[in-house]
Amino acid sequence: MPNTIWSRLNKLQLGRYAEYYAKMEFASYGFEVYTSEVDDHGIDFIAKTKEGRFFEIQVKSVRQTNYVFM
């Protein structure tokens, strides 16, 4: 993302960005995405395939001065 200045995002903002990015990617591949209102079990969202299989997804992101991993 050329217009994103990663150093301006705090830890929470980067985590949210990574989570929403992952949700959009799953949705773009045809998964149904379900989100919980609370994060009390370490699961960020659930993805469901067209065949009815469910996957519990936990997103992790890391940022260093010159390195971003999502």
C-alpha positions in Angstrom: 0.0 0.0 0.0 2.0 3.0 -1.2 -0.2 5.6 0.6 0.0 3.9 4.0 2.5 5.3 6.5 2.9 2.3 8.8 4.9 4.2 11.4 1.8 6.4 12.1 -0.4 3.5 13.1 -0.3 2.5 16.7 -0.4 -1.2 17.7 -4.2 -1.5 17.9 -4.7 0.3 14.6 -2.2 -2.0 12.8 -3.9 -5.1 14.3 -7.3 -3.9 13.2 -6.0 -3.1 9.7 -4.5 -6.6 9.4 -7.7 -8.2 10.7 -10.0 -6.3 8.2 -7.5 -7.0 5.4 -7.6 -10.8 6.2 -11.5 -10.7 6.2 -11.6 -9.0 2.8 -9.2 -11.5 1.4 -11.2 -14.5 2.7 -14.4 -12.9 1.3 -12.8 -12.2 -2.1 -12.1 -16.0 -2.3 -15.8 -16.8 -1.7 -15.7 -17.5 2.0 -18.5 -16.3 4.3 -17.0 -14.3 7.1 -18.5 -14.1 10.6 -17.3 -11.8 13.3 -17.9 -11.9 17.1 -18.7 -8.8 19.1 -16.2 -9.9 21.8 -12.7 -11.4 21.5 -12.7 -13.7 24.5 -11.5 -16.9 23.0 -8.6 -15.6 20.8 -10.6 -16.1 17.6 -10.9 -13.0 15.4 -13.4 -14.4 13.0 -14.8 -17.5 11.4 -14.6 -18.3 7.7 -17.1 -20.7 6.1 -16.5 -22.4 2.7 -19.3 -23.0 0.2 -19.2 -26.7 1.2 -20.0 -25.8 4.8 -16.5 -26.2 6.4 -15.7 -23.7 9.2 -12.3 -22.3 10.0 -11.5 -20.3 13.2 -9.1 -17.5 12.3 -6.7 -15.6 14.5 -4.8 -12.8 12.8 -1.4 -11.7 13.9 0.6 -8.7 12.6 4.1 -7.5 13.3 5.7 -4.2 12.6 9.3 -3.2 12.9 10.9 0.1 11.8 11.4 -1.1 8.2 9.4 -4.3 8.1 5.7 -5.0 8.2 4.3 -8.6 8.3 0.5 -9.3 8.1 
